[in-house]
């Protein structure tokens, strides 16, 4: 019996341990610096520490958001292009400093994202009344206002509809009919993209 339990633990935990996050991988891409220069090669990013590394096969260089306008990569882990901008942000409302944000959607409602690793405690599926603490990747969402201010979204998923006062019902119907979960990064961006499309001129 003990051997069976160990086997179940092994096949369940091993994929989690082997999982690679996008920021751990080198991606093909390019970066545009504040000097106007464009560097192409393989790129590795770290949004927690706001560091960008670029290897152009000649040398490895590291940059902070102060030196980068934007960078883009093809992320093999999700099979899609991703674009990151260096934007001024003041988390405490005081002095603004350049920070890397991923641009998810741009339009009437511009959606930005940052990612971080955090320890989360959840119920354990292996025994009653037990919990397990593990390191997980979490996404933090932000909205870029027309005046350039960036505000972090701190609500629950349905609170997104409060930012769509004249279109909330229509967008919510769209999300439900397409079974889109606003807790999922790319499904949320799909909902925001639909909302933005309602304001595009023919």
QUIQUI-V265923 format. One record per pair of residues at least 12 apart in sequence whose C-alpha atoms are under 6 Angstrom apart, sorted by the first residue. I is the first residue (numbers start at 1). GAP is how many residues later the second one is. Records with the same first field share a line. If there is no record, write none. Layout:
# QUIQUI-V265923
I->GAP + GAP
This chain:
# QUIQUI-V265923
23->22 + 23
26->16 + 17 + 18
27->15 + 16 + 46
28->13 + 14 + 45 + 46
29->12 + 13 + 43 + 44
30->41 + 42
31->39 + 40
32->37 + 38
33->34 + 35 + 36
34->33 + 34 + 35
40->16
41->14 + 15
42->12 + 13
48->68
51->12 + 13
65->21 + 33 + 34
66->32
69->17
70->14 + 15 + 16
71->12 + 13
83->19 + 20
84->17 + 18 + 19
85->15 + 16
86->12 + 13 + 14
87->12
101->12 + 13
107->89
108->88
110->33 + 34
111->31 + 32
112->29 + 30 + 31
113->27 + 28 + 29
114->25 + 26
115->23 + 24
116->21 + 22
117->19 + 20
118->17 + 18
119->15 + 16
120->13 + 14
121->12
141->12
157->25
